[in-house]
Amino acid sequence: MSEDVFDTGDIDKMVQRLEELRARHRELDLEIDMLERDGGQDFRIMGLKREKLRIKDRISWLASHLTPDIIA
């Protein structure tokens, strides 16, 4: 997965990418569950889990840049 580069002023594009990543994260959950239920392809499952973690990191990064800083 390539790293996204955003103009932090282009919020619409960032929100769109965030939703795409969340959808892919859900798809990976389903695919991993199905493979684990079928009891095989450990290397494939490990690869999908790594991809899922990378996507989670991107989701966290985007979400943190979309959420305004609140000083307590």
Secondary structure as the mmCIF struct_conf table of DSSP 4:
data_model
#
loop_
_struct_conf.conf_type_id
_struct_conf.id
_struct_conf.beg_label_comp_id
_struct_conf.beg_label_asym_id
_struct_conf.beg_label_seq_id
_struct_conf.end_label_comp_id
_struct_conf.end_label_asym_id
_struct_conf.end_label_seq_id
HELX_LH_PP_P HELX_LH_PP_P1 SER A 2 ASP A 4
TURN_TY1_P TURN_TY1_P1 THR A 8 GLY A 9
HELX_RH_AL_P HELX_RH_AL_P1 ILE A 11 ASP A 38
TURN_TY1_P TURN_TY1_P2 GLY A 39 GLY A 39
HELX_RH_AL_P HELX_RH_AL_P2 ASP A 42 LEU A 66
BEND BEND1 THR A 67 THR A 67
HELX_LH_PP_P HELX_LH_PP_P2 PRO A 68 ASP A 69
#
